[in-house]
């Protein structure tokens, strides 16, 4: 998470005064904007879910800042991530994309986006929406972890399960680490760190002290 987007706002403080997750603290404006406005917020729009799944796969082996810089290029090149249109990209269209400097020109990643669009449509047909399929993994509720700085895992049992099922359904570039980053990005998992102004409130007392307090009631 060190390369990926991955306290509390003082009364009357400016946006610059806000404490953020370590990966966004002091980062470039695009990183900060992504952290503040998107990362960890529950997302339910299928087209945007397809966008994030595609971008997370494109990021493999690269920095997230590279993908953010190319995001507009991706939206243009991949029909604003309309899975129906991407699913129809033929060999000529894919060849043209390999010459497009606005995206990551990796043949396997480009081909996987088309393959994944077709698999995405199959999930929509089966479940009614990809949103319904995805959020069923957590019963429709975000998993709020409130991790300590530097304690965010690369994958979990949840991302392992999602990865296995996506692979079974024909998706590519959906390893468990990619899936965990995707889950964080679309808010199925909320990993805003303690001290970040976007971290949900919770009890930060050590577990032992909480247990003693509970017994005393």
Residue, then its C-alpha position, 0 to 999 in steps of 0.5 A: x500500500x505504500x505506493x498506492x492510495x493506500x486526523x481529525x480536521x481542526x475546528x476552522x481548519x482548511x482542507x490542507x490541515x486535514x490528516x489523511x491516510x499515510x499514502x495520501x498525506x503530502x501526496x500530489x493533488x490527484x492523490x489527495x482528491x482521489x482519497x478525499x472524494x472516492x476511496x473507501x466510499x460505497x459505490x453502487x453504479x455498475x459502470x463505475x464498478x467496471x471502471x474501477x475493476x479495469x483500472x485496478x487490473x491495469x495498475x498491476x506492476x505500476x503505481x496508482x499515480x500512473x493510472x490516475x494520470x491516465x484515467x481520462x485517457x482510459x475513459x475515452x479509450x474504453x467508451x466511458x467504461x460501458x461494458x456493453x461497448x467494450x465487450x464488442x471491441x474487436x481485434x482491430x480496436x484492440x490493436x489501436x488501443x495498443x498504440x494509444x499513449x493515453x492508456x497502459x499499452x499492454x496487450x494482456x491488460x487491454x485484452x483482459x478488459x474486453x474479456x472482463x466486460x463480457x464476463x461482467x455482462x454475464x454477472x449482470x444477467x445472472x444477478x440483475x447487476x454487478x452491484x448486487x453480486x459484489x455487495x452480497x459478499x458482505x451482506x450489503x454492508x461495508x466492512x469498516x476496519x479502522x486500521x492503524x497506520x501501516x497495518x493494512x493487509x495486501x489481501x484478506x479472506x474476503x478478497x481471496x473469495x472474490x478473486x476465486x469466484x471472479x476467476x471461475x467466471x472468466x475474469x482476468x487480472x483479478x488476483x487477490x491483491x488486485x481484488x483487495x485494492x478494488x474492494x477498498x476503492x469501491x467502499x466494500x472495505x473501508x480502510x481509512x486509517x485511524x487519525x484520518x479525517x475520513x475514518x469512521x468513529x470507533x472505540x480506540x481503547x485497547x481490547x482488554x480495557x474494553x472488556x473490563x469496562x463491559x464487565x463493570x456495567 
